[in-house]
Amino acid sequence: MDADTLYVVKAEYAGNVSLRIYFSDGTSKTVDFAPFILTHPHPQYNRYIEPKYFKKFSIEYGNIVWGKNWDMAFPIEQLHRGVVA
């Protein structure tokens, strides 16, 4: 990846539906995804309110994704701000 491109280098489960996310610029944020999931009810998101499913994220192409078909993913800029919408 380009040195100027912001991307996720690592993420760790931080409890409930939160992740500690480490970025390519050396910063990190803890992001709570519950507000997004609870205010955007949709079958593809609803299952991720359960920690057992939420924990099954992966990092692909510098982004955090859930599901084989990227059921849930967010713009890097939102993750970097620490709030997803």
Phi and psi in degrees as a GROMACS rama.xvg file:
@    title "Ramachandran Plot"
@    xaxis  label "Phi"
@    yaxis  label "Psi"
@TYPE xy
-60.8643  140.337  ASP-2
-62.4386  -26.5589  ALA-3
-87.6487  -8.85205  ASP-4
-85.9461  128.024  THR-5
-80.5455  131.464  LEU-6
-152.271  165.289  TYR-7
-83.7169  128.611  VAL-8
-101.953  -24.9062  VAL-9
-162.514  151.686  LYS-10
-147.374  144.07  ALA-11
-130.214  141.447  GLU-12
-62.7683  132.052  TYR-13
-119.972  17.9587  ALA-14
100.568  150.636  GLY-15
47.3249  -115.521  ASN-16
-123.608  53.9723  VAL-17
-126.196  149.946  SER-18
-129.895  145.558  LEU-19
-94.8909  119.031  ARG-20
-114.25  132.231  ILE-21
-110.386  129.744  TYR-22
-108.08  162.863  PHE-23
-66.0358  -16.8498  SER-24
-88.8031  6.74343  ASP-25
89.5546  -2.24995  GLY-26
-91.0231  166.593  THR-27
-145.303  153.71  SER-28
-142.324  148.544  LYS-29
-99.9711  123.672  THR-30
-116.491  127.948  VAL-31
-96.3426  116.756  ASP-32
-90.9365  -7.979  PHE-33
-57.4819  -46.1514  ALA-34
-56.8235  -39.729  PRO-35
-64.875  -50.5334  PHE-36
-62.2764  -40.7213  ILE-37
-73.5748  -27.5987  LEU-38
-96.8146  -4.87176  THR-39
-125.639  64.9139  HIS-40
-63.2792  125.772  PRO-41
-160.653  139.251  HIS-42
-52.0911  -34.4597  PRO-43
-74.1624  -20.4734  GLN-44
-97.2468  -34.7269  TYR-45
-51.9964  -40.1474  ASN-46
-63.6261  -26.1408  ARG-47
-78.1183  -4.21737  TYR-48
-71.0979  -19.8072  ILE-49
-82.5706  120.083  GLU-50
-52.3058  -33.7352  PRO-51
-63.3908  -30.2392  LYS-52
-89.0029  -37.5427  TYR-53
-59.4862  -37.6948  PHE-54
-64.1664  -14.7583  LYS-55
-89.7538  47.3023  LYS-56
-88.9436  165.881  PHE-57
-142.521  165.36  SER-58
-108.709  118.957  ILE-59
-130.275  127.753  GLU-60
53.374  36.2957  TYR-61
79.1546  12.4189  GLY-62
-128.712  156.682  ASN-63
-91.814  131.414  ILE-64
-137.318  156.245  VAL-65
-124.706  141.061  TRP-66
84.7138  154.403  GLY-67
-62.7244  -31.7257  LYS-68
-108.81  29.5618  ASN-69
55.3563  53.4368  TRP-70
-52.6337  -37.4909  ASP-71
-140.462  127.754  MET-72
-155.843  156.794  ALA-73
-134.293  152.355  PHE-74
-59.7953  138.705  PRO-75
-55.1703  -38.4886  ILE-76
-61.0349  -38.1081  GLU-77
-66.5847  -45.7015  GLN-78
-59.8246  -40.7616  LEU-79
-65.4313  -35.0659  HIS-80
-73.8372  -20.6094  ARG-81
90.6203  8.18078  GLY-82
-138.105  126.676  VAL-83
-104.965  143.877  VAL-84
